[in-house]
Amino acid sequence: MRAGVGLFSALALFLLMGAVFTQRVRPRKPTKRPATARKPPFRQPAPVPVGPEPQEPTDFPPPILGPPSIFPDCPRECFCSPSYPSALNCENRNLRAIPVIPSRIHYLYMQNNYISEVTAEPFINATELRWVNLANNRIQRVDKKVFEKIPGLLYLYLQRNKLKEVPSDLPAGLEQLRLARNHISKIPSGAFNKMEHLTLLDLYHNELRDSDLGRNTFKDLKSLMQLNLAHNVLRKMPAGVPAGLIQLFLDRNGIDDIPKNYFQGFTHLAFVRLNYNQLSDKGVPKAVFNLSTLLDLQLAHNQLSSVPLFNAHLEHLHLNHNSIESINGTQICPYSLQADFSDHNLAPRLRYLRLDGNHLNPPVPLDVIMCFRHLHSIVI
Protein backbone atom coordinates (compact mmCIF):
# COMPACT_ATOMS: atom_id res chain seq x y z
CA MET A 1 0.00 0.00 0.00
CA ARG A 2 2.81 2.43 0.91
CA ALA A 3 4.71 1.41 -2.20
CA GLY A 4 1.73 2.44 -4.33
CA VAL A 5 1.46 5.84 -2.71
CA GLY A 6 5.19 6.52 -3.20
CA LEU A 7 5.02 5.53 -6.83
CA PHE A 8 2.10 7.89 -7.43
CA SER A 9 3.93 10.80 -5.77
CA ALA A 10 7.07 10.21 -7.85
CA LEU A 11 5.03 10.18 -11.05
CA ALA A 12 3.28 13.47 -10.18
CA LEU A 13 6.63 15.16 -9.41
CA PHE A 14 8.08 13.97 -12.77
CA LEU A 15 5.14 15.45 -14.70
CA LEU A 16 5.38 18.78 -12.87
CA MET A 17 9.10 19.17 -13.65
CA GLY A 18 8.48 18.39 -17.31
CA ALA A 19 5.86 21.13 -17.51
CA VAL A 20 8.31 23.63 -15.98
CA PHE A 21 11.14 22.80 -18.44
CA THR A 22 8.91 22.78 -21.53
CA GLN A 23 7.31 26.21 -20.75
CA ARG A 24 8.47 28.98 -23.24
CA VAL A 25 10.64 31.59 -21.66
CA ARG A 26 9.02 34.96 -22.18
CA PRO A 27 11.42 37.85 -23.00
CA ARG A 28 11.65 40.45 -20.34
CA LYS A 29 10.17 43.82 -21.07
CA PRO A 30 12.83 46.51 -21.67
CA THR A 31 13.13 49.00 -18.87
CA LYS A 32 14.31 51.79 -21.21
CA ARG A 33 12.75 53.22 -24.36
CA PRO A 34 14.60 52.42 -27.55
CA ALA A 35 16.51 55.38 -28.92
CA THR A 36 14.55 57.34 -31.52
CA ALA A 37 16.07 58.91 -34.60
CA ARG A 38 16.83 62.61 -34.14
CA LYS A 39 14.91 65.16 -36.22
CA PRO A 40 17.10 67.32 -38.39
CA PRO A 41 17.41 70.89 -37.02
CA PHE A 42 14.90 73.39 -38.48
CA ARG A 43 16.53 75.83 -40.84
CA GLN A 44 14.92 79.20 -41.60
CA PRO A 45 14.49 79.57 -45.38
CA ALA A 46 16.77 82.15 -46.94
CA PRO A 47 15.04 85.54 -47.15
CA VAL A 48 13.79 86.47 -50.60
CA PRO A 49 15.16 89.87 -51.64
CA VAL A 50 12.38 92.43 -51.45
CA GLY A 51 12.34 95.35 -53.85
CA PRO A 52 10.73 98.72 -53.22
CA GLU A 53 6.99 98.68 -52.87
CA PRO A 54 5.18 99.65 -56.06
CA GLN A 55 3.99 103.23 -55.97
CA GLU A 56 0.98 102.44 -58.10
CA PRO A 57 -1.53 99.66 -57.66
CA THR A 58 -0.71 96.54 -59.69
CA ASP A 59 -4.36 95.75 -60.31
CA PHE A 60 -6.44 98.69 -61.44
CA PRO A 61 -10.17 98.59 -60.94
CA PRO A 62 -12.09 97.46 -64.02
CA PRO A 63 -13.26 100.09 -66.51
CA ILE A 64 -16.72 101.43 -65.88
CA LEU A 65 -19.06 100.85 -68.80
CA GLY A 66 -22.07 103.03 -69.34
CA PRO A 67 -25.51 102.19 -70.72
CA PRO A 68 -26.00 102.04 -74.49
CA SER A 69 -26.09 105.49 -76.05
CA ILE A 70 -28.43 106.97 -78.62
CA PHE A 71 -25.23 107.68 -80.57
CA PRO A 72 -24.03 104.47 -82.25
CA ASP A 73 -20.45 105.75 -82.38
CA CYS A 74 -20.26 106.49 -78.63
CA PRO A 75 -17.67 104.25 -76.88
CA ARG A 76 -19.16 102.07 -74.14
CA GLU A 77 -16.50 103.37 -71.75
CA CYS A 78 -17.83 106.91 -72.09
CA PHE A 79 -20.99 108.93 -71.83
CA CYS A 80 -22.44 110.91 -74.73
CA SER A 81 -25.03 113.41 -73.56
CA PRO A 82 -27.90 114.04 -75.98
CA SER A 83 -27.83 117.66 -74.78
CA TYR A 84 -24.17 118.09 -75.78
CA PRO A 85 -23.58 115.93 -78.85
CA SER A 86 -20.12 117.45 -79.45
CA ALA A 87 -18.79 116.37 -76.02
CA LEU A 88 -17.37 112.98 -75.03
CA ASN A 89 -17.27 112.36 -71.27
CA CYS A 90 -14.83 109.62 -70.29
CA GLU A 91 -13.60 110.98 -66.95
CA ASN A 92 -13.42 108.81 -63.81
CA ARG A 93 -13.89 105.55 -65.76
CA ASN A 94 -10.73 103.62 -64.74
CA LEU A 95 -9.57 103.62 -68.37
CA ARG A 96 -6.10 102.41 -69.39
CA ALA A 97 -6.30 103.67 -72.97
CA ILE A 98 -8.11 106.32 -74.97
CA PRO A 99 -11.04 104.87 -76.96
CA VAL A 100 -11.66 105.76 -80.61
CA ILE A 101 -13.03 109.29 -80.68
CA PRO A 102 -15.99 109.99 -83.01
CA SER A 103 -15.53 112.64 -85.67
CA ARG A 104 -18.35 114.80 -84.25
CA ILE A 105 -16.50 115.43 -80.96
CA HIS A 106 -15.14 118.90 -80.13
CA TYR A 107 -14.70 118.47 -76.36
CA LEU A 108 -12.92 115.42 -74.91
CA TYR A 109 -12.86 114.81 -71.16
CA MET A 110 -10.47 111.99 -70.16
CA GLN A 111 -9.25 113.21 -66.76
CA ASN A 112 -8.89 111.00 -63.66
CA ASN A 113 -8.08 107.68 -65.34
CA TYR A 114 -5.07 105.34 -65.60
CA ILE A 115 -3.87 106.22 -69.10
CA SER A 116 -0.08 105.85 -69.49
CA GLU A 117 0.46 107.05 -73.07
CA VAL A 118 -1.32 109.01 -75.76
CA THR A 119 -1.11 107.45 -79.21
CA ALA A 120 -2.37 108.72 -82.56
CA GLU A 121 -4.81 105.91 -83.43
CA PRO A 122 -7.81 107.09 -81.34
CA PHE A 123 -7.60 110.55 -82.95
CA ILE A 124 -7.70 109.44 -86.59
CA ASN A 125 -11.23 110.76 -87.13
CA ALA A 126 -11.25 113.43 -84.40
CA THR A 127 -10.06 116.28 -86.59
CA GLU A 128 -12.53 118.78 -85.10
CA LEU A 129 -11.29 118.57 -81.51
CA ARG A 130 -10.94 121.93 -79.77
CA TRP A 131 -10.61 120.93 -76.10
CA VAL A 132 -8.75 117.91 -74.65
CA ASN A 133 -8.55 117.29 -70.91
CA LEU A 134 -6.16 114.46 -69.94
CA ALA A 135 -5.35 115.72 -66.44
CA ASN A 136 -4.60 113.38 -63.54
CA ASN A 137 -3.63 110.25 -65.44
CA ARG A 138 -0.28 108.42 -65.60
CA ILE A 139 0.86 109.69 -68.98
CA GLN A 140 4.57 109.33 -69.64
CA ARG A 141 4.59 109.77 -73.41
CA VAL A 142 2.61 111.67 -76.02
CA ASP A 143 3.08 110.55 -79.63
CA LYS A 144 3.93 113.62 -81.69
CA LYS A 145 1.67 112.33 -84.49
CA VAL A 146 -1.34 112.95 -82.24
CA PHE A 147 -1.27 116.66 -83.00
CA GLU A 148 -1.09 116.07 -86.74
CA LYS A 149 -4.62 114.67 -86.43
CA ILE A 150 -6.02 117.61 -84.44
CA PRO A 151 -4.55 120.82 -85.91
CA GLY A 152 -7.47 122.94 -84.63
CA LEU A 153 -6.87 122.12 -80.93
CA LEU A 154 -7.15 125.20 -78.68
CA TYR A 155 -6.99 123.88 -75.09
CA LEU A 156 -4.74 121.04 -73.92
CA TYR A 157 -4.74 120.00 -70.26
CA LEU A 158 -2.00 117.55 -69.23
CA GLN A 159 -1.42 118.52 -65.60
CA ARG A 160 -0.85 115.87 -62.92
CA ASN A 161 0.83 113.25 -65.10
CA LYS A 162 4.34 111.78 -65.40
CA LEU A 163 5.76 113.65 -68.36
CA LYS A 164 9.49 114.32 -68.32
CA GLU A 165 9.55 116.81 -71.19
CA VAL A 166 7.22 119.16 -73.00
CA PRO A 167 5.46 117.31 -75.86
CA SER A 168 6.80 118.07 -79.33
CA ASP A 169 5.00 119.33 -82.44
CA LEU A 170 2.19 121.01 -80.53
CA PRO A 171 -0.56 122.61 -82.66
CA ALA A 172 0.35 126.15 -83.72
CA GLY A 173 -3.15 127.41 -82.89
CA LEU A 174 -3.07 126.28 -79.24
CA GLU A 175 -4.32 128.94 -76.78
CA GLN A 176 -3.85 127.22 -73.40
CA LEU A 177 -1.28 124.60 -72.41
CA ARG A 178 -1.39 123.26 -68.87
CA LEU A 179 1.52 121.04 -67.82
CA ALA A 180 1.60 121.62 -64.06
CA ARG A 181 2.62 118.87 -61.62
CA ASN A 182 4.60 116.64 -63.95
CA HIS A 183 8.31 115.75 -63.85
CA ILE A 184 9.36 118.00 -66.72
CA SER A 185 13.06 118.78 -66.79
CA LYS A 186 13.41 119.38 -70.52
CA ILE A 187 11.88 121.71 -73.06
CA PRO A 188 12.91 120.47 -76.54
CA SER A 189 14.36 123.09 -78.84
CA GLY A 190 11.55 124.74 -80.79
CA ALA A 191 8.82 123.22 -78.62
CA PHE A 192 6.87 126.51 -78.70
CA ASN A 193 7.77 127.58 -82.22
CA LYS A 194 5.03 129.37 -84.19
CA MET A 195 2.63 129.21 -81.22
CA GLU A 196 1.75 132.85 -81.56
CA HIS A 197 -1.81 132.34 -80.26
CA LEU A 198 -0.84 130.81 -76.91
CA THR A 199 -2.13 132.97 -74.05
CA LEU A 200 -1.50 130.67 -71.03
CA LEU A 201 1.51 128.44 -70.34
CA ASP A 202 1.41 126.62 -67.01
CA LEU A 203 4.61 124.78 -66.00
CA TYR A 204 4.01 124.95 -62.27
CA HIS A 205 5.59 122.31 -59.99
CA ASN A 206 8.06 120.65 -62.36
CA GLU A 207 11.84 120.19 -62.34
CA LEU A 208 13.01 122.96 -64.66
CA ARG A 209 16.42 124.57 -64.12
CA ASP A 210 17.97 127.72 -65.54
CA SER A 211 19.79 125.69 -68.19
CA ASP A 212 16.46 124.35 -69.46
CA LEU A 213 15.19 127.85 -70.34
CA GLY A 214 17.09 129.36 -73.22
CA ARG A 215 16.78 132.95 -74.39
CA ASN A 216 14.68 131.82 -77.35
CA THR A 217 12.45 129.35 -75.51
CA PHE A 218 9.50 131.75 -75.34
CA LYS A 219 10.34 134.09 -78.23
CA ASP A 220 7.43 133.05 -80.50
CA LEU A 221 4.78 133.37 -77.77
CA LYS A 222 3.72 136.85 -78.79
CA SER A 223 0.20 136.55 -77.32
CA LEU A 224 1.26 135.05 -73.97
CA MET A 225 -0.55 136.64 -71.02
CA GLN A 226 0.21 134.24 -68.16
CA LEU A 227 3.47 132.35 -67.55
CA ASN A 228 3.59 130.12 -64.48
CA LEU A 229 7.05 128.79 -63.60
CA ALA A 230 6.41 128.54 -59.85
CA HIS A 231 7.77 125.61 -57.82
CA ASN A 232 10.68 124.66 -60.08
CA VAL A 233 14.44 124.76 -59.49
CA LEU A 234 15.25 128.17 -60.95
CA ARG A 235 18.02 130.37 -59.55
CA LYS A 236 17.66 133.25 -62.01
CA MET A 237 14.85 135.22 -63.57
CA PRO A 238 13.83 133.54 -66.85
CA ALA A 239 15.20 135.17 -69.99
CA GLY A 240 13.30 136.05 -73.15
CA VAL A 241 9.88 136.42 -71.52
CA PRO A 242 7.42 138.04 -73.99
CA ALA A 243 6.99 141.79 -73.48
CA GLY A 244 3.19 141.60 -73.57
CA LEU A 245 2.94 139.32 -70.52
CA ILE A 246 0.36 140.27 -67.87
CA GLN A 247 0.98 137.66 -65.13
CA LEU A 248 4.39 136.23 -64.15
CA PHE A 249 4.44 133.61 -61.38
CA LEU A 250 7.84 132.54 -60.01
CA ASP A 251 7.01 131.47 -56.43
CA ARG A 252 8.95 128.70 -54.68
CA ASN A 253 12.18 128.76 -56.64
CA GLY A 254 15.64 129.76 -55.45
CA ILE A 255 15.90 133.16 -57.13
CA ASP A 256 18.23 135.53 -55.29
CA ASP A 257 18.82 138.30 -57.83
CA ILE A 258 16.77 140.42 -60.24
CA PRO A 259 18.70 142.21 -63.01
CA LYS A 260 18.37 145.99 -62.81
CA ASN A 261 16.55 146.40 -66.13
CA TYR A 262 14.71 143.09 -66.10
CA PHE A 263 11.19 144.57 -66.28
CA GLN A 264 11.98 147.28 -68.81
CA GLY A 265 10.07 146.73 -72.00
CA PHE A 266 7.06 145.03 -70.37
CA THR A 267 4.03 146.92 -71.58
CA HIS A 268 1.19 145.20 -69.69
CA LEU A 269 2.76 143.42 -66.72
CA ALA A 270 0.27 143.70 -63.85
CA PHE A 271 0.89 140.70 -61.53
CA VAL A 272 4.30 139.53 -60.30
CA ARG A 273 4.66 136.76 -57.70
CA LEU A 274 8.06 135.98 -56.22
CA ASN A 275 7.02 134.49 -52.87
CA TYR A 276 9.27 131.85 -51.24
CA ASN A 277 12.55 132.72 -52.94
CA GLN A 278 15.95 133.91 -51.68
CA LEU A 279 15.63 137.62 -52.41
CA SER A 280 17.47 140.09 -50.18
CA ASP A 281 18.05 143.85 -50.48
CA LYS A 282 21.28 143.11 -52.31
CA GLY A 283 19.48 141.21 -55.06
CA VAL A 284 16.63 143.71 -55.53
CA PRO A 285 17.68 146.92 -57.33
CA LYS A 286 16.20 150.09 -55.85
CA ALA A 287 13.56 150.88 -58.48
CA VAL A 288 13.23 147.54 -60.27
CA PHE A 289 9.49 147.35 -59.45
CA ASN A 290 8.70 150.94 -60.46
CA LEU A 291 6.32 149.93 -63.25
CA SER A 292 3.23 151.99 -64.02
CA THR A 293 1.31 148.86 -65.11
CA LEU A 294 2.04 146.82 -61.97
CA LEU A 295 -1.04 146.27 -59.77
CA ASP A 296 -0.13 143.30 -57.55
CA LEU A 297 3.38 142.55 -56.22
CA GLN A 298 4.04 139.55 -53.96
CA LEU A 299 7.44 139.20 -52.26
CA ALA A 300 6.46 137.21 -49.15
CA HIS A 301 8.80 134.71 -47.46
CA ASN A 302 12.07 136.18 -48.67
CA GLN A 303 14.98 137.88 -46.88
CA LEU A 304 14.22 141.55 -47.48
CA SER A 305 15.12 144.01 -44.73
CA SER A 306 13.54 147.10 -46.30
CA VAL A 307 10.49 147.97 -48.39
CA PRO A 308 11.37 148.23 -52.10
CA LEU A 309 10.22 151.27 -54.06
CA PHE A 310 7.12 150.88 -56.19
CA ASN A 311 4.91 152.89 -58.51
CA ALA A 312 1.91 154.94 -57.44
CA HIS A 313 -0.41 152.65 -59.44
CA LEU A 314 0.36 149.54 -57.33
CA GLU A 315 -2.73 148.34 -55.42
CA HIS A 316 -1.60 145.20 -53.52
CA LEU A 317 1.79 144.67 -51.87
CA HIS A 318 2.71 141.45 -50.00
CA LEU A 319 5.89 141.71 -47.90
CA ASN A 320 4.98 139.35 -45.08
CA HIS A 321 7.59 137.04 -43.53
CA ASN A 322 10.74 138.94 -44.41
CA SER A 323 13.28 140.64 -42.15
CA ILE A 324 11.93 144.20 -42.27
CA GLU A 325 12.58 146.13 -39.03
CA SER A 326 11.19 149.55 -39.90
CA ILE A 327 9.01 151.27 -42.48
CA ASN A 328 9.46 154.89 -43.50
CA GLY A 329 6.48 156.39 -45.30
CA THR A 330 8.48 159.37 -46.50
CA GLN A 331 10.95 157.11 -48.29
CA ILE A 332 8.50 154.68 -49.90
CA CYS A 333 5.81 157.20 -50.83
CA PRO A 334 5.80 157.60 -54.64
CA TYR A 335 5.02 161.32 -54.20
CA SER A 336 6.17 163.98 -51.80
CA LEU A 337 4.09 164.11 -48.61
CA GLN A 338 3.70 167.85 -49.23
CA ALA A 339 1.82 167.15 -52.45
CA ASP A 340 -1.82 168.21 -52.67
CA PHE A 341 -3.92 165.02 -52.34
CA SER A 342 -7.26 166.77 -52.02
CA ASP A 343 -8.20 164.96 -55.20
CA HIS A 344 -7.99 161.32 -54.08
CA ASN A 345 -7.62 160.19 -57.66
CA LEU A 346 -4.13 161.69 -57.60
CA ALA A 347 -3.07 159.86 -54.43
CA PRO A 348 -1.11 156.56 -54.58
CA ARG A 349 -3.51 153.67 -55.20
CA LEU A 350 -2.15 151.17 -52.67
CA ARG A 351 -5.15 149.47 -51.03
CA TYR A 352 -3.70 146.38 -49.34
CA LEU A 353 -0.37 146.14 -47.49
CA ARG A 354 0.76 143.00 -45.70
CA LEU A 355 3.74 143.23 -43.35
CA ASP A 356 3.11 140.48 -40.77
CA GLY A 357 5.93 138.07 -39.99
CA ASN A 358 8.56 140.83 -39.92
CA HIS A 359 10.22 142.64 -37.01
CA LEU A 360 7.63 145.39 -36.86
CA ASN A 361 5.33 146.49 -34.09
CA PRO A 362 2.17 148.62 -34.29
CA PRO A 363 1.19 151.38 -34.66
CA VAL A 364 1.66 152.02 -38.37
CA PRO A 365 3.75 155.18 -38.86
CA LEU A 366 1.65 158.26 -39.53
CA ASP A 367 3.54 159.17 -42.70
CA VAL A 368 2.45 155.83 -44.22
CA ILE A 369 -1.20 156.69 -43.52
CA MET A 370 -0.75 160.21 -44.85
CA CYS A 371 0.73 158.98 -48.13
CA PHE A 372 -1.42 155.94 -48.91
CA ARG A 373 -4.91 157.31 -48.39
CA HIS A 374 -6.62 154.52 -50.31
CA LEU A 375 -5.36 151.86 -47.88
CA HIS A 376 -8.24 149.63 -46.76
CA SER A 377 -6.19 146.98 -44.97
CA ILE A 378 -2.77 146.85 -43.32
CA VAL A 379 -1.62 143.57 -41.76
CA ILE A 380 1.32 144.08 -39.40
SVG drawing of the C-alpha trace seen along z (x, -y; Angstrom):
<svg xmlns="http://www.w3.org/2000/svg" viewBox="-31 -171 55 173">
<polyline fill="none" stroke="black" stroke-width="0.4" points="0.0,0.0 2.8,-2.4 4.7,-1.4 1.7,-2.4 1.5,-5.8 5.2,-6.5 5.0,-5.5 2.1,-7.9 3.9,-10.8 7.1,-10.2 5.0,-10.2 3.3,-13.5 6.6,-15.2 8.1,-14.0 5.1,-15.4 5.4,-18.8 9.1,-19.2 8.5,-18.4 5.9,-21.1 8.3,-23.6 11.1,-22.8 8.9,-22.8 7.3,-26.2 8.5,-29.0 10.6,-31.6 9.0,-35.0 11.4,-37.9 11.6,-40.4 10.2,-43.8 12.8,-46.5 13.1,-49.0 14.3,-51.8 12.7,-53.2 14.6,-52.4 16.5,-55.4 14.6,-57.3 16.1,-58.9 16.8,-62.6 14.9,-65.2 17.1,-67.3 17.4,-70.9 14.9,-73.4 16.5,-75.8 14.9,-79.2 14.5,-79.6 16.8,-82.2 15.0,-85.5 13.8,-86.5 15.2,-89.9 12.4,-92.4 12.3,-95.3 10.7,-98.7 7.0,-98.7 5.2,-99.7 4.0,-103.2 1.0,-102.4 -1.5,-99.7 -0.7,-96.5 -4.4,-95.8 -6.4,-98.7 -10.2,-98.6 -12.1,-97.5 -13.3,-100.1 -16.7,-101.4 -19.1,-100.8 -22.1,-103.0 -25.5,-102.2 -26.0,-102.0 -26.1,-105.5 -28.4,-107.0 -25.2,-107.7 -24.0,-104.5 -20.4,-105.8 -20.3,-106.5 -17.7,-104.2 -19.2,-102.1 -16.5,-103.4 -17.8,-106.9 -21.0,-108.9 -22.4,-110.9 -25.0,-113.4 -27.9,-114.0 -27.8,-117.7 -24.2,-118.1 -23.6,-115.9 -20.1,-117.5 -18.8,-116.4 -17.4,-113.0 -17.3,-112.4 -14.8,-109.6 -13.6,-111.0 -13.4,-108.8 -13.9,-105.6 -10.7,-103.6 -9.6,-103.6 -6.1,-102.4 -6.3,-103.7 -8.1,-106.3 -11.0,-104.9 -11.7,-105.8 -13.0,-109.3 -16.0,-110.0 -15.5,-112.6 -18.4,-114.8 -16.5,-115.4 -15.1,-118.9 -14.7,-118.5 -12.9,-115.4 -12.9,-114.8 -10.5,-112.0 -9.2,-113.2 -8.9,-111.0 -8.1,-107.7 -5.1,-105.3 -3.9,-106.2 -0.1,-105.8 0.5,-107.0 -1.3,-109.0 -1.1,-107.4 -2.4,-108.7 -4.8,-105.9 -7.8,-107.1 -7.6,-110.5 -7.7,-109.4 -11.2,-110.8 -11.3,-113.4 -10.1,-116.3 -12.5,-118.8 -11.3,-118.6 -10.9,-121.9 -10.6,-120.9 -8.8,-117.9 -8.5,-117.3 -6.2,-114.5 -5.3,-115.7 -4.6,-113.4 -3.6,-110.2 -0.3,-108.4 0.9,-109.7 4.6,-109.3 4.6,-109.8 2.6,-111.7 3.1,-110.6 3.9,-113.6 1.7,-112.3 -1.3,-113.0 -1.3,-116.7 -1.1,-116.1 -4.6,-114.7 -6.0,-117.6 -4.5,-120.8 -7.5,-122.9 -6.9,-122.1 -7.2,-125.2 -7.0,-123.9 -4.7,-121.0 -4.7,-120.0 -2.0,-117.5 -1.4,-118.5 -0.9,-115.9 0.8,-113.2 4.3,-111.8 5.8,-113.6 9.5,-114.3 9.5,-116.8 7.2,-119.2 5.5,-117.3 6.8,-118.1 5.0,-119.3 2.2,-121.0 -0.6,-122.6 0.4,-126.1 -3.2,-127.4 -3.1,-126.3 -4.3,-128.9 -3.9,-127.2 -1.3,-124.6 -1.4,-123.3 1.5,-121.0 1.6,-121.6 2.6,-118.9 4.6,-116.6 8.3,-115.8 9.4,-118.0 13.1,-118.8 13.4,-119.4 11.9,-121.7 12.9,-120.5 14.4,-123.1 11.6,-124.7 8.8,-123.2 6.9,-126.5 7.8,-127.6 5.0,-129.4 2.6,-129.2 1.8,-132.9 -1.8,-132.3 -0.8,-130.8 -2.1,-133.0 -1.5,-130.7 1.5,-128.4 1.4,-126.6 4.6,-124.8 4.0,-125.0 5.6,-122.3 8.1,-120.7 11.8,-120.2 13.0,-123.0 16.4,-124.6 18.0,-127.7 19.8,-125.7 16.5,-124.4 15.2,-127.8 17.1,-129.4 16.8,-133.0 14.7,-131.8 12.5,-129.3 9.5,-131.8 10.3,-134.1 7.4,-133.0 4.8,-133.4 3.7,-136.8 0.2,-136.6 1.3,-135.0 -0.5,-136.6 0.2,-134.2 3.5,-132.4 3.6,-130.1 7.0,-128.8 6.4,-128.5 7.8,-125.6 10.7,-124.7 14.4,-124.8 15.3,-128.2 18.0,-130.4 17.7,-133.2 14.9,-135.2 13.8,-133.5 15.2,-135.2 13.3,-136.0 9.9,-136.4 7.4,-138.0 7.0,-141.8 3.2,-141.6 2.9,-139.3 0.4,-140.3 1.0,-137.7 4.4,-136.2 4.4,-133.6 7.8,-132.5 7.0,-131.5 8.9,-128.7 12.2,-128.8 15.6,-129.8 15.9,-133.2 18.2,-135.5 18.8,-138.3 16.8,-140.4 18.7,-142.2 18.4,-146.0 16.5,-146.4 14.7,-143.1 11.2,-144.6 12.0,-147.3 10.1,-146.7 7.1,-145.0 4.0,-146.9 1.2,-145.2 2.8,-143.4 0.3,-143.7 0.9,-140.7 4.3,-139.5 4.7,-136.8 8.1,-136.0 7.0,-134.5 9.3,-131.9 12.6,-132.7 16.0,-133.9 15.6,-137.6 17.5,-140.1 18.0,-143.8 21.3,-143.1 19.5,-141.2 16.6,-143.7 17.7,-146.9 16.2,-150.1 13.6,-150.9 13.2,-147.5 9.5,-147.4 8.7,-150.9 6.3,-149.9 3.2,-152.0 1.3,-148.9 2.0,-146.8 -1.0,-146.3 -0.1,-143.3 3.4,-142.6 4.0,-139.6 7.4,-139.2 6.5,-137.2 8.8,-134.7 12.1,-136.2 15.0,-137.9 14.2,-141.5 15.1,-144.0 13.5,-147.1 10.5,-148.0 11.4,-148.2 10.2,-151.3 7.1,-150.9 4.9,-152.9 1.9,-154.9 -0.4,-152.6 0.4,-149.5 -2.7,-148.3 -1.6,-145.2 1.8,-144.7 2.7,-141.5 5.9,-141.7 5.0,-139.3 7.6,-137.0 10.7,-138.9 13.3,-140.6 11.9,-144.2 12.6,-146.1 11.2,-149.6 9.0,-151.3 9.5,-154.9 6.5,-156.4 8.5,-159.4 10.9,-157.1 8.5,-154.7 5.8,-157.2 5.8,-157.6 5.0,-161.3 6.2,-164.0 4.1,-164.1 3.7,-167.8 1.8,-167.1 -1.8,-168.2 -3.9,-165.0 -7.3,-166.8 -8.2,-165.0 -8.0,-161.3 -7.6,-160.2 -4.1,-161.7 -3.1,-159.9 -1.1,-156.6 -3.5,-153.7 -2.2,-151.2 -5.1,-149.5 -3.7,-146.4 -0.4,-146.1 0.8,-143.0 3.7,-143.2 3.1,-140.5 5.9,-138.1 8.6,-140.8 10.2,-142.6 7.6,-145.4 5.3,-146.5 2.2,-148.6 1.2,-151.4 1.7,-152.0 3.7,-155.2 1.7,-158.3 3.5,-159.2 2.5,-155.8 -1.2,-156.7 -0.7,-160.2 0.7,-159.0 -1.4,-155.9 -4.9,-157.3 -6.6,-154.5 -5.4,-151.9 -8.2,-149.6 -6.2,-147.0 -2.8,-146.9 -1.6,-143.6 1.3,-144.1"/>
</svg>
